[in-house]
């Protein structure tokens, strides 16, 4: 196990986002206006639209190189901003806002399910023609991402679990948490007060190294309906038994021999998820971000990016790809 210690409103229809410096080569999609709350210096990407199940899904696509597909289900892709910026010199970094969250279209709450998020991932892979994908999974993006990726299993080359799980929730503590956080009462209380997003925007969530404008943007991308979507996803996580069967089949089938690594915050693994991943993938390297919480990629984006890059180079790239990687690094650092 490696422990990393660092010292170191107006909502538009949304988006497939490409890097201005190195645009991805994809079929042209209609460009859409940037929401007034999303300033370019805080989220410096152009925006376009991708339709999934008749709704628009926000997707970000920056950089060039091997594909890293970042999957978070709950809040929105802003949680990946800094680590993707660190990695986009070496990798093509893709992420998306799950249906009903972030810049994606809002949905009726009865349509907010992990299966819906899984279909969105499947659609992104097909729309962008992604291959040789390494999944970077966080929170409920673990089960939804694995379920969606299993439908394109030939395209997946590696898995990285970041404070997430990939199995049916069991035990009183786990299922009890999902019951409380996914309840209508908690959902409406949080929609009224916004207390959980505000905590998440602070130093114990994503905001340890973010300035006030970045924290404000994260909150603006959630809004009252986004809070309801968040709690609805948690509620669905307690009852998605069919989806968990597909996840388990993938982890014990086509994904069984894939390279795997885990990254967890030191202070946020009360249910022992990282140890459970180690049981499933005994050879998987484990990284623990010292003093990290539920969003280690926000606590220490540079070091998390370094861990992913080294693991990808050592476990996923072949000799030819590894040589090309270092030639690219030498060229870009001159």
Buried (B, 14 or more C-beta within 10 A) or exposed (E): EEEBEBEEEEBBBBBBBBBEEBEBEBEEBEEBEBBEBBBEEBBBBBBBBBEBEEBBBBBBBBBBBBBBBBBBBBBBBBBBBBBBBBBBBBBBBBBBBBBBBBBBBBBEBEBBBBBBBBBBBBBBBEBBEBEBBBBBBBBBBBBBBBBBBBBBEEBBBBBBBBBBBBBBBEEEEBBEBBBEBBBEEBBEBBBEEBEBBBEBBEBBBBBBBBEEEBBBBBBBBBBEBBBBBBBBBBBBBBBBEEBBEBBBBBBEEBBEEBBBBBBBBBBBBEBEBBEBBBEBBEEBBBBBBBBBBBBBBBBBBBBBBBBBBEBBBEBBBEEEBBEEBEEBBEEEEE
